[in-house]
Amino acid sequence: MNRYNFAAGPAMLAPSVKQALASMIIDWRGTGLSITEIPHRSELFKQFLDELRAKVRHLLGVDDRYEVLFLMGGARLLFALIAEQFLKNKGVYAVTGYWSDLAARTAQRYGLVEKIEMVGNPQTALPHNLQGDYLFVCSNETIGGVQCTQWPQTDLPLVVDASSDIFSRRFDMRGVGLLMAGAQKNAGIAGVSLVVVRKDWLAEAKIAEPLLSFREHARANNLLVTPPALALGALDATLSWIEASGGVEYFEKLNEEKAALIYKSIDESQGFYQNTIDVSARSKMNVVFSLQDEALTQAFLQGAEQRGLLNLKGHRVTGAIRASIYNAMPLEGVEALCAWMADFQKQNH
C-alpha cells in the first residue's frame, strides 16, 4: 500500500531527495565524509554555498542585486528579526490569517504597527497613500488555507513570508524588499530558513546584535556561525529535484491540477464537504475543509489513515481536515484522497 503524507510541516520529501539525503550523510561529493563532517570554512563548502545561492536565484528569478542568506531559526524568529531591523517608524501588516497576525503581534514589540484586516480575502484593495516602512504579507496561510495569488499594489517595500509556497509557483519579485521562508514545508527539512533580501534595502537596516543581523550574516558570506549543513544539503537536494523535474513552472501547473481535484470533490459533494474560503483565495498548498456532520471527522481521518492517507488532521486552532499538497505530493496521492472522499460520502450519505 502506498503511503502519502499530507502533513503541513515538517512535510513530505520527494523519494529522490530522501535518497540524496541518505547518500550525503554517508559520503558527500566523494569525500568519504558526511556533509555534517565537512569543515564549513573549507573551499569545498564555500563552493557548495555559492552553488546553492545560484540555484535559489535561478528558481526565484532574481539576480545578484539580492542577497541570499541561509539562517537558523524558523519563521517566528524571522518575524522578530525583520521588525527589529527594518521597522523604524511604522510597519504595515496585511493580516490574512494566523501567521500574518502573529507576525504583526511580534512586530508590535519593536515599534508602531498598522494592521490591515484581510482575513479570507487577501486580494482586498489597500487604502490609498499607505504610509510605512514596509508592507508585510503572508503568501500562503497554512492554517486557514488562504493564498495571496497576487501581491497587494503598494509603493512600500514588500516583506513576504513565503514559507509554505516558495518554489511552488512563480513569484513577481518586483517591489519585494525581503522574502523569507522556513525550509520544512516546500524546501527541505527543518533547521534552516531562507532570506532573500534586496541589497540596497539591506543597507538601510538598523544596527542589530551581530549574530542576529542580516547585514552581518551577508558580510560573512553565510559563515558567521557554523551553518546547519544537513538542512542545507536537504535544501540543495530539493532544489536540484525541482530543477530536474521541470522547474517552478512545472510545479505551478501540477499544483493547480492537484488543488483543483480536491476542491472539485468538495464543491460537488452537495455540502457534505465544506470549504468557506473565497474561490479566488483558495490555497493550492493547504486545502482546508470540514464535514457537514462534524461528528464524522474522526471516522474520516481513521479511514484515511487505514488507506495510507496520513496526517490529514486540521491544525489545533481550526480543527477539521487539512490536506497539504506541496510540491512533493504526487498527483496519485491527491487522486487517492479524492477517491476516499467519494467512498466516505457514499458510506455516510
Salt bridges, closest charged atoms under 4 A:
GLU43 OE2 - LYS46 NZ 3.86
ASP50 OD1 - ARG53 NH2 2.50
GLU51 OE1 - ARG29 NH2 2.91
ASP63 OD2 - ARG65 NH2 2.84
ASP101 OD2 - ARG105 NE 2.93
ASP101 OD1 - LYS115 NZ 2.72
GLU114 OE1 - LYS90 NZ 2.78
ASP165 OD2 - ARG169 NE 3.03
ASP172 OD2 - ARG174 NH2 2.84
ASP200 OD1 - ARG198 NE 2.68
GLU216 OE2 - ARG219 NH1 2.70
ASP236 OD1 - LYS55 NZ 2.68
GLU252 OE1 - ARG170 NE 2.60
ASP267 OD1 - ARG282 NH2 2.87
